[in-house]
Amino acid sequence: MSDNAESLTKVHIDLPNHWWYKGESLWAKPLGDDLFEIQNVPFCAYGLNCRDVVHATADAPDLKPEIRAVVRRSGNKTVRIFFGDELNKEEQKPYLAELERMDTWVERANESVVCLNINPTANYENICKLLSQRESEDVFEYETCEERASGSFDDIPESE
């Protein structure tokens, strides 16, 4: 997380078609007028990145604000990396450090899944080349996280 946790709130997004989780809550900095700046790397959502400013409103007073739209893009990009069971967290460190030296930072979802935030100043093409190289070496698999279903942060429904 990239801001003081005391000044943050949670915003939510439903993901009924996602292959892993059916919803995700993200830390966000309230900006007023139902606008929030995302403060962590999304683990599941597509087309949503750290520091994007979103419009979010609650469906009821006791519910978290639901993300409705991106109002301003941060320029960050998100990549998910999936390590197999062969490499433990300690053995993953050199590969993640290699990526962090390329103007990125990592948030860990669990023992085998990490999310990579790629800063706008990073060389995205070179990072993708390295990711592809490591994937071809069977170090890990990865996915880029741009929008999949038009107008949605969700994955494409299986029927499509």
Backbone as ProteinMPNN parsed JSONL, in Angstrom:
{"seq_chain_A": "MSDNAESLTKVHIDLPNHWWYKGESLWAKPLGDDLFEIQNVPFCAYGLNCRDVVHATADAPDLKPEIRAVVRRSGNKTVRIFFGDELNKEEQKPYLAELERMDTWVERANESVVCLNINPTANYENICKLLSQRESEDVFEYETCEERASGSFDDIPESE", "coords_chain_A": {"N_chain_A": [[0.856, -1.167, 0.0], [0.46, 2.281, -0.659], [0.128, 4.669, 0.825], [-0.64, 6.589, 3.824], [-2.26, 4.541, 6.018], [-4.222, 5.319, 7.813], [-5.622, 7.417, 6.652], [-7.047, 6.283, 4.648], [-9.649, 4.475, 2.891], [-11.816, 1.684, 2.153], [-12.725, 0.652, -1.089], [-14.891, -1.036, -3.356], [-15.294, -3.657, -5.803], [-17.364, -5.6, -7.835], [-16.822, -8.776, -9.304], [-18.062, -10.884, -11.057], [-17.368, -12.668, -13.122], [-14.753, -13.373, -12.804], [-11.874, -15.476, -12.683], [-10.678, -16.135, -10.267], [-11.368, -14.634, -7.783], [-14.551, -13.349, -6.83], [-14.964, -10.727, -6.331], [-13.438, -7.653, -5.245], [-11.75, -5.715, -2.843], [-10.274, -2.565, -2.493], [-7.693, -0.427, -1.227], [-8.168, 3.029, -0.849], [-7.756, 6.534, -1.319], [-9.806, 9.004, -0.147], [-11.082, 11.641, -2.11], [-13.103, 13.418, -2.165], [-16.421, 14.356, -3.339], [-17.305, 11.796, -4.193], [-15.047, 10.702, -5.357], [-12.076, 8.756, -5.566], [-8.691, 7.84, -4.981], [-6.956, 5.104, -6.027], [-4.909, 3.085, -3.972], [-3.427, 0.756, -3.833], [-2.1, -2.145, -5.538], [-4.268, -3.636, -7.795], [-5.426, -6.93, -7.315], [-7.135, -8.554, -8.731], [-8.897, -7.165, -10.495], [-9.387, -5.947, -13.834], [-8.127, -3.458, -16.08], [-7.761, -1.456, -14.229], [-5.711, 0.405, -12.119], [-3.061, 1.062, -9.736], [-3.156, 4.223, -8.179], [-4.953, 5.261, -10.024], [-7.736, 7.428, -10.436], [-10.962, 7.051, -9.298], [-14.54, 6.959, -9.67], [-16.802, 6.297, -7.153], [-19.594, 4.955, -5.51], [-21.75, 4.144, -2.759], [-24.097, 1.486, -2.545], [-25.739, 1.241, -0.423], [-25.951, 2.655, 2.903], [-24.437, 1.064, 4.689], [-22.621, -0.284, 3.146], [-19.52, -0.695, 1.33], [-18.163, 1.847, -0.825], [-18.845, 1.351, -4.25], [-16.902, 0.824, -7.095], [-17.436, 2.69, -9.947], [-16.479, 3.909, -12.279], [-13.454, 4.8, -14.028], [-11.988, 7.871, -13.576], [-9.667, 9.32, -13.953], [-6.697, 8.276, -15.368], [-3.704, 6.904, -14.021], [-1.417, 6.241, -15.332], [0.077, 4.141, -14.524], [0.705, 0.6, -14.869], [-0.512, -2.746, -14.55], [0.618, -6.007, -13.769], [0.171, -9.464, -13.369], [1.85, -12.056, -11.731], [2.516, -15.487, -11.719], [3.899, -17.841, -9.832], [5.014, -21.18, -9.94], [4.738, -24.192, -7.909], [7.331, -24.943, -7.601], [9.155, -22.95, -6.867], [9.914, -21.391, -3.863], [9.084, -18.588, -1.675], [11.526, -17.364, -1.007], [13.221, -18.211, -3.069], [12.007, -16.917, -5.161], [12.674, -14.278, -4.866], [15.064, -13.158, -6.238], [14.139, -12.903, -8.896], [11.992, -11.162, -8.63], [13.316, -8.944, -7.581], [14.868, -8.253, -9.76], [12.889, -7.286, -11.48], [11.935, -5.145, -9.945], [14.059, -3.397, -10.082], [13.616, -2.265, -12.476], [11.999, -0.043, -12.368], [9.574, -0.657, -11.069], [7.2, -1.956, -8.661], [6.317, -4.44, -6.199], [3.478, -6.227, -5.002], [2.449, -8.732, -2.863], [0.152, -11.362, -3.226], [-0.184, -13.966, -2.287], [1.631, -16.996, -1.501], [2.371, -17.752, -4.096], [1.409, -15.926, -5.977], [1.983, -12.768, -7.253], [1.606, -9.245, -7.657], [2.534, -6.838, -9.958], [3.354, -3.517, -10.053], [3.782, -1.271, -12.557], [5.51, 1.551, -13.053], [4.728, 4.756, -14.603], [7.007, 5.84, -15.712], [8.621, 3.75, -16.358], [10.168, 1.402, -18.656], [8.038, -0.125, -20.438], [7.955, -1.924, -22.593], [10.482, -3.227, -22.453], [10.198, -4.457, -19.965], [8.097, -6.234, -20.482], [9.376, -7.859, -22.349], [11.308, -9.089, -20.694], [9.587, -10.409, -18.893], [8.342, -12.201, -20.666], [10.578, -13.675, -21.423], [11.292, -14.903, -18.964], [8.983, -16.379, -18.589], [9.184, -18.175, -20.748], [11.33, -19.601, -19.861], [10.201, -21.103, -17.942], [10.02, -20.03, -15.365], [7.984, -18.486, -14.278], [4.474, -17.759, -14.909], [2.634, -15.134, -16.505], [0.26, -12.394, -16.623], [-0.993, -9.594, -18.368], [-2.916, -6.741, -17.373], [-4.883, -5.167, -18.631], [-8.067, -3.735, -19.674], [-10.562, -6.209, -20.13], [-13.257, -6.892, -20.656], [-15.402, -4.834, -22.286], [-16.167, -1.742, -20.801], [-16.112, -2.721, -18.232], [-14.578, -3.965, -15.204], [-14.119, -6.529, -14.939], [-13.41, -10.006, -15.785], [-13.753, -11.59, -19.017], [-16.902, -13.033, -19.676], [-17.356, -16.588, -19.469], [-18.966, -17.709, -21.487], [-18.48, -16.243, -23.729]], "CA_chain_A": [[0.0, 0.0, 0.0], [1.365, 3.393, -0.905], [-0.23, 5.9, 1.526], [-0.92, 6.416, 5.232], [-3.47, 3.724, 6.13], [-5.24, 6.007, 8.616], [-6.394, 8.327, 5.808], [-7.593, 5.507, 3.536], [-10.887, 3.725, 3.049], [-11.919, 0.597, 1.185], [-13.721, 0.689, -2.154], [-15.143, -2.415, -3.772], [-15.727, -3.931, -7.17], [-17.859, -6.959, -8.089], [-16.169, -9.429, -10.446], [-18.748, -12.178, -11.148], [-16.785, -13.554, -14.139], [-13.322, -13.558, -12.573], [-11.448, -16.864, -12.505], [-10.098, -16.37, -8.942], [-12.267, -14.087, -6.771], [-15.756, -12.749, -7.42], [-15.005, -9.327, -5.934], [-12.172, -7.184, -4.698], [-11.737, -4.441, -2.137], [-9.002, -1.871, -2.673], [-7.464, 0.765, -0.42], [-8.291, 4.236, -1.66], [-7.698, 7.827, -0.647], [-10.969, 9.812, -0.514], [-10.758, 12.952, -2.667], [-14.32, 14.217, -2.148], [-17.335, 14.234, -4.488], [-17.349, 10.383, -4.601], [-13.82, 10.349, -6.078], [-11.093, 8.069, -4.743], [-7.46, 7.447, -5.665], [-6.562, 3.739, -5.654], [-3.61, 3.139, -3.307], [-2.692, -0.508, -3.894], [-2.17, -2.81, -6.836], [-5.404, -4.565, -7.864], [-5.052, -8.338, -7.471], [-8.068, -9.271, -9.61], [-9.577, -6.315, -11.478], [-8.733, -5.606, -15.093], [-8.366, -2.078, -16.493], [-7.714, -0.614, -13.041], [-4.326, 0.4, -11.663], [-2.719, 1.891, -8.588], [-3.182, 5.682, -8.353], [-6.076, 5.718, -10.847], [-8.816, 8.085, -9.703], [-12.215, 6.408, -9.674], [-15.814, 7.4, -9.106], [-17.376, 5.167, -6.429], [-20.712, 5.281, -4.622], [-22.274, 2.996, -2.03], [-25.477, 1.113, -2.841], [-26.448, 1.405, 0.844], [-25.049, 3.292, 3.868], [-23.578, 0.101, 5.374], [-21.766, -0.942, 2.156], [-18.373, 0.04, 0.805], [-18.417, 2.447, -2.142], [-18.606, 0.472, -5.393], [-16.24, 1.541, -8.187], [-18.328, 2.813, -11.108], [-15.737, 4.295, -13.491], [-12.167, 5.483, -13.87], [-12.113, 9.282, -13.939], [-8.357, 9.755, -14.442], [-5.685, 7.212, -15.366], [-2.434, 7.272, -13.399], [-0.297, 5.884, -16.2], [0.623, 2.868, -14.05], [0.184, -0.624, -15.473], [-0.484, -3.869, -13.615], [0.894, -7.34, -14.29], [0.109, -10.518, -12.36], [2.86, -13.096, -11.932], [2.125, -16.73, -11.067], [4.987, -18.791, -9.647], [4.576, -22.546, -9.663], [5.115, -24.722, -6.599], [8.757, -25.259, -7.591], [9.941, -21.875, -6.246], [9.34, -20.8, -2.659], [9.207, -17.123, -1.648], [12.948, -16.989, -0.981], [13.75, -18.461, -4.414], [11.379, -15.952, -6.061], [13.206, -12.931, -4.611], [15.934, -12.577, -7.283], [13.344, -12.563, -10.074], [11.22, -9.966, -8.299], [14.28, -7.837, -7.453], [15.22, -7.901, -11.145], [11.795, -6.462, -11.988], [11.87, -3.905, -9.17], [15.125, -2.504, -10.588], [13.138, -1.703, -13.749], [11.022, 1.005, -12.035], [8.315, -1.296, -10.709], [7.164, -2.481, -7.298], [5.576, -5.699, -6.093], [2.623, -6.562, -3.866], [2.243, -10.178, -2.841], [-1.193, -11.835, -2.889], [0.024, -15.178, -1.492], [2.945, -17.609, -1.727], [2.719, -17.952, -5.501], [0.882, -14.871, -6.844], [2.388, -11.4, -6.946], [1.179, -8.245, -8.618], [3.606, -5.92, -10.287], [2.954, -2.181, -10.503], [4.781, -0.71, -13.471], [5.396, 3.009, -13.02], [4.634, 5.367, -15.941], [8.353, 6.167, -16.195], [9.324, 2.502, -16.685], [10.17, 0.966, -20.047], [7.075, -1.227, -20.441], [8.352, -2.904, -23.616], [11.584, -4.034, -21.916], [9.669, -5.287, -18.882], [7.352, -7.325, -21.118], [10.368, -8.782, -22.927], [11.858, -9.878, -19.599], [8.527, -11.302, -18.428], [8.205, -13.273, -21.669], [11.771, -14.521, -21.328], [11.176, -15.72, -17.747], [7.917, -17.345, -18.822], [9.701, -19.211, -21.646], [12.26, -20.394, -19.041], [9.35, -21.774, -16.946], [10.196, -19.451, -14.038], [6.625, -18.125, -13.879], [3.552, -17.306, -15.943], [2.162, -13.791, -16.174], [-0.787, -11.808, -17.452], [-1.179, -8.15, -18.295], [-4.227, -6.538, -16.743], [-5.713, -4.142, -19.262], [-9.496, -4.059, -19.732], [-10.902, -7.42, -20.877], [-14.655, -6.781, -21.09], [-15.664, -3.412, -22.488], [-16.975, -1.063, -19.796], [-16.124, -3.516, -17.009], [-13.288, -4.292, -14.603], [-14.213, -7.977, -14.771], [-12.927, -10.857, -16.862], [-14.75, -11.882, -20.042], [-17.715, -14.19, -19.298], [-16.945, -17.832, -20.123], [-19.796, -18.006, -22.651], [-18.055, -15.466, -24.914]], "C_chain_A": [[0.9, 1.227, 0.0], [0.986, 4.696, -0.204], [-0.477, 5.572, 2.986], [-2.263, 5.725, 5.404], [-4.571, 4.427, 6.917], [-6.115, 6.923, 7.766], [-7.09, 7.613, 4.652], [-8.909, 4.843, 3.91], [-10.87, 2.595, 2.035], [-13.011, 0.921, 0.173], [-13.8, -0.725, -2.71], [-15.493, -2.474, -5.251], [-16.192, -5.38, -7.266], [-17.2, -7.499, -9.348], [-16.791, -10.815, -10.659], [-18.135, -13.154, -12.152], [-15.315, -13.873, -13.899], [-13.007, -15.004, -12.225], [-10.977, -17.166, -11.083], [-11.055, -15.933, -7.835], [-13.418, -13.361, -7.461], [-15.956, -11.297, -7.011], [-13.687, -8.95, -5.311], [-12.39, -5.853, -3.998], [-10.34, -3.854, -2.242], [-8.904, -0.711, -1.698], [-7.512, 1.978, -1.334], [-8.27, 5.469, -0.766], [-8.926, 8.632, -1.083], [-10.54, 11.203, -0.984], [-11.944, 13.908, -2.607], [-15.13, 13.998, -3.404], [-17.371, 12.822, -5.063], [-16.164, 9.976, -5.47], [-12.813, 9.765, -5.098], [-9.865, 7.759, -5.596], [-7.038, 6.084, -5.143], [-5.13, 3.766, -5.111], [-2.878, 1.805, -3.246], [-2.884, -1.128, -5.274], [-3.372, -3.75, -6.83], [-4.921, -5.993, -8.107], [-5.929, -9.055, -8.487], [-8.631, -8.419, -10.742], [-8.717, -6.1, -12.718], [-9.052, -4.148, -15.422], [-8.385, -1.094, -15.344], [-6.327, -0.736, -12.452], [-4.141, 1.291, -10.442], [-2.631, 3.353, -9.015], [-4.204, 6.169, -9.381], [-7.09, 6.403, -9.936], [-10.126, 7.528, -10.234], [-13.401, 7.122, -9.036], [-16.431, 6.172, -8.447], [-18.468, 5.655, -5.493], [-21.216, 3.995, -3.971], [-23.73, 2.75, -2.407], [-26.371, 1.227, -1.6], [-25.462, 1.985, 1.854], [-24.073, 2.331, 4.55], [-22.629, -0.645, 4.421], [-20.6, -0.052, 1.75], [-18.769, 0.708, -0.505], [-17.998, 1.473, -3.246], [-17.994, 1.303, -6.524], [-17.145, 1.507, -9.411], [-17.552, 3.091, -12.4], [-14.382, 4.853, -13.105], [-12.349, 6.899, -14.393], [-10.799, 9.799, -14.527], [-7.365, 8.597, -14.286], [-4.371, 7.741, -14.777], [-1.25, 7.1, -14.351], [0.41, 4.622, -15.739], [0.001, 1.72, -14.828], [0.348, -1.743, -14.445], [-0.229, -5.16, -14.371], [0.781, -8.32, -13.122], [1.096, -11.61, -12.731], [2.456, -14.306, -11.095], [3.333, -17.671, -11.025], [4.395, -20.162, -9.395], [5.047, -22.974, -8.276], [6.618, -24.972, -6.479], [9.594, -24.213, -6.846], [9.23, -21.344, -5.004], [9.607, -19.291, -2.67], [10.663, -16.665, -1.694], [13.561, -17.145, -2.377], [13.16, -17.508, -5.456], [12.046, -14.578, -5.989], [14.116, -12.382, -5.709], [15.168, -12.148, -8.53], [12.525, -11.298, -9.834], [12.13, -8.747, -8.157], [14.702, -7.334, -8.826], [14.154, -6.976, -11.736], [11.702, -5.128, -11.247], [12.939, -2.907, -9.614], [14.718, -1.825, -11.899], [12.017, -0.688, -13.525], [9.62, 0.428, -11.843], [8.326, -1.559, -9.209], [6.14, -3.593, -7.216], [4.692, -5.693, -4.858], [2.31, -8.045, -3.973], [0.807, -10.494, -2.437], [-1.104, -13.057, -1.977], [1.402, -15.744, -1.841], [3.349, -17.667, -3.197], [2.241, -16.844, -6.448], [1.364, -13.514, -6.342], [1.864, -10.479, -8.047], [2.294, -7.219, -8.754], [3.002, -4.603, -10.74], [4.094, -1.631, -11.346], [4.545, 0.791, -13.535], [5.358, 3.582, -14.432], [5.999, 5.679, -16.554], [9.151, 4.939, -16.613], [9.247, 2.222, -18.183], [9.321, -0.311, -20.135], [7.47, -2.317, -21.431], [9.472, -3.809, -23.099], [11.118, -4.951, -20.793], [8.909, -6.471, -19.471], [8.288, -8.333, -21.772], [10.956, -9.68, -21.85], [10.819, -10.862, -19.059], [8.35, -12.48, -19.386], [9.385, -14.234, -21.616], [11.669, -15.451, -20.124], [10.055, -16.756, -17.896], [8.409, -18.484, -19.713], [10.713, -20.117, -20.928], [11.524, -21.173, -17.954], [9.613, -21.301, -15.517], [8.835, -19.099, -13.454], [5.781, -17.914, -15.124], [3.119, -15.908, -15.55], [1.0, -13.411, -17.076], [-0.757, -10.299, -17.281], [-2.634, -7.906, -17.905], [-5.014, -5.379, -17.328], [-7.161, -4.627, -19.327], [-9.737, -5.278, -20.612], [-12.298, -7.336, -21.478], [-14.997, -5.295, -21.145], [-16.599, -2.849, -21.419], [-17.021, -1.761, -18.463], [-14.706, -3.684, -16.49], [-13.152, -5.799, -14.431], [-13.54, -8.7, -15.938], [-14.071, -11.061, -17.869], [-15.581, -13.079, -19.575], [-17.301, -15.424, -20.103], [-17.722, -18.133, -21.389], [-19.365, -17.251, -23.904], [-16.882, -16.124, -25.533]], "O_chain_A": [[1.979, 1.212, 0.592], [1.479, 5.752, -0.6], [-0.521, 4.398, 3.356], [-3.292, 6.254, 4.986], [-5.75, 4.146, 6.699], [-7.26, 7.179, 8.138], [-7.659, 8.262, 3.774], [-9.232, 4.676, 5.086], [-10.007, 2.555, 1.158], [-14.084, 1.403, 0.534], [-12.871, -1.516, -2.546], [-15.921, -1.493, -5.858], [-15.488, -6.288, -6.824], [-17.037, -6.781, -10.334], [-16.113, -11.823, -10.46], [-18.361, -14.359, -12.042], [-14.695, -14.569, -14.703], [-13.788, -15.673, -11.55], [-10.88, -18.336, -10.714], [-11.504, -16.758, -7.039], [-13.255, -12.824, -8.556], [-16.993, -10.702, -7.306], [-12.909, -9.81, -4.899], [-13.111, -4.982, -4.486], [-9.345, -4.563, -2.096], [-9.911, -0.08, -1.375], [-6.973, 1.964, -2.441], [-8.709, 5.438, 0.383], [-9.076, 8.918, -2.271], [-9.732, 11.863, -0.33], [-11.811, 15.08, -2.959], [-14.613, 13.518, -4.413], [-17.459, 12.652, -6.279], [-16.256, 9.015, -6.235], [-12.706, 10.211, -3.955], [-9.983, 7.455, -6.783], [-6.79, 5.925, -3.948], [-4.247, 4.386, -5.703], [-1.8, 1.731, -2.656], [-3.719, -0.687, -6.064], [-3.481, -4.589, -5.935], [-4.106, -6.236, -8.997], [-5.511, -10.067, -9.051], [-8.821, -8.923, -11.849], [-7.488, -6.076, -12.65], [-10.128, -3.657, -15.08], [-8.96, -0.012, -15.463], [-5.81, -1.842, -12.296], [-4.965, 2.161, -10.158], [-2.098, 3.673, -10.077], [-4.318, 7.376, -9.596], [-7.274, 5.993, -8.79], [-10.379, 7.525, -11.438], [-13.276, 7.79, -8.01], [-16.574, 5.128, -9.084], [-18.294, 6.64, -4.774], [-21.124, 2.91, -4.544], [-24.503, 3.694, -2.569], [-27.595, 1.301, -1.708], [-24.253, 1.828, 1.684], [-22.986, 2.747, 4.95], [-21.911, -1.547, 4.853], [-20.678, 1.174, 1.817], [-19.624, 0.191, -1.225], [-16.934, 0.856, -3.179], [-18.514, 2.364, -6.868], [-17.567, 0.44, -9.858], [-17.902, 2.591, -13.469], [-14.19, 5.323, -11.983], [-12.808, 7.101, -15.517], [-10.795, 10.6, -15.462], [-7.224, 8.022, -13.206], [-3.987, 8.886, -15.015], [-0.212, 7.74, -14.186], [1.249, 4.082, -16.46], [-1.093, 1.85, -15.377], [1.229, -1.693, -13.587], [-0.77, -5.389, -15.452], [1.244, -8.034, -12.018], [1.173, -12.036, -13.884], [2.101, -14.177, -9.923], [3.736, -18.225, -12.047], [3.381, -20.288, -8.707], [5.681, -22.198, -7.56], [7.124, -25.188, -5.378], [10.624, -24.546, -6.26], [8.084, -20.901, -5.079], [10.277, -18.781, -3.568], [10.984, -15.678, -2.356], [14.338, -16.294, -2.81], [13.749, -17.314, -6.519], [11.985, -13.805, -6.945], [13.954, -11.222, -6.088], [15.509, -11.142, -9.153], [12.383, -10.463, -10.728], [11.762, -7.645, -8.565], [14.873, -6.132, -9.029], [14.479, -5.999, -12.411], [11.42, -4.097, -11.857], [12.731, -1.697, -9.524], [15.401, -0.916, -12.37], [11.176, -0.495, -14.403], [8.632, 0.939, -12.37], [9.359, -1.399, -8.559], [5.226, -3.687, -8.035], [5.095, -5.218, -3.796], [1.952, -8.545, -5.039], [0.302, -9.972, -1.443], [-1.858, -13.171, -1.01], [2.238, -15.043, -2.412], [4.538, -17.634, -3.513], [2.636, -16.83, -7.614], [1.183, -13.159, -5.178], [1.703, -10.88, -9.2], [2.906, -6.801, -7.77], [2.229, -4.567, -11.697], [5.233, -1.542, -10.888], [3.506, 1.247, -14.012], [5.89, 2.975, -15.361], [6.129, 5.771, -17.775], [10.243, 5.071, -17.164], [8.376, 2.738, -18.883], [9.816, -1.42, -19.935], [7.334, -3.504, -21.135], [9.418, -5.024, -23.285], [11.583, -6.085, -20.676], [9.065, -7.598, -19.001], [8.019, -9.533, -21.749], [11.094, -10.887, -22.05], [11.141, -12.021, -18.796], [8.223, -13.625, -18.951], [9.22, -15.447, -21.746], [11.928, -16.649, -20.24], [10.164, -17.873, -17.389], [8.085, -19.644, -19.459], [10.927, -21.259, -21.335], [12.158, -21.834, -17.132], [9.452, -22.067, -14.567], [8.559, -19.376, -12.286], [6.292, -17.893, -16.244], [3.225, -15.533, -14.383], [0.78, -14.004, -18.132], [-0.523, -9.79, -16.184], [-3.484, -8.777, -18.091], [-5.731, -4.685, -16.608], [-7.441, -5.797, -19.064], [-9.186, -5.376, -21.709], [-12.507, -7.661, -22.647], [-14.885, -4.591, -20.141], [-17.672, -3.394, -21.161], [-17.872, -1.445, -17.632], [-13.743, -3.56, -17.247], [-12.183, -6.282, -13.845], [-13.156, -8.089, -16.936], [-15.222, -10.734, -17.581], [-15.004, -14.063, -19.113], [-16.941, -15.315, -21.275], [-17.178, -18.763, -22.295], [-19.813, -17.563, -25.007], [-16.363, -15.641, -26.539]]}, "name": "protein", "num_of_chains": 1, "seq": "MSDNAESLTKVHIDLPNHWWYKGESLWAKPLGDDLFEIQNVPFCAYGLNCRDVVHATADAPDLKPEIRAVVRRSGNKTVRIFFGDELNKEEQKPYLAELERMDTWVERANESVVCLNINPTANYENICKLLSQRESEDVFEYETCEERASGSFDDIPESE"}
